[in-house]
Amino acid sequence: LNLQAARAQVTSDPEGVRGKIDAAIDHLDESIAALRRYIFDLRPPVWARPNLREALAELVGQLSAPYKASVSLE
């Protein structure tokens, strides 16, 4: 919405438009950072392990247990 207002004022108030564009960029940067935090928080807790092999072994166990499937990790 701010960008639409800026576009309407681009010829009459170039400096004001610059401020609106800067504010829109800041808002977009904040939104992207928030989205990254949300996505990071959606990771399964198993991925928080420092050892990838352990994390994968636990994940394989979690995924195969309900189906009584035999899965091996090499």
Secondary structure, DSSP 8 states (H G I E B T S, - for coil): -HHHHHHHHTTT-HHHHHHHHHHHHHHHHHHHHHHHHHHHHTS-GGGGSS-HHHHHHHHHHHHHGGGT------
